[in-house]
């Protein structure tokens, strides 16, 4: 991704997004071996952060339209 930032709204069929996710997973698995419950916790937290970011983006768009 040119911006260096993963979009919270990137479609799952985006090859660049999928490649970036695979790289992140490789780093996590190689450098930080996690147990099953830790992986579930990480997944939950990443989803929470993604949803939070998505809500923030929508609020920003709404505020810009209101000006």
Buried (B, 14 or more C-beta within 10 A) or exposed (E): EEEEEBBBEBEEEEEEBEEBBEEEEEEBEEEEEEEEEEEEEEEEEEEEEBEEBEEEEEEEEEEEEEE
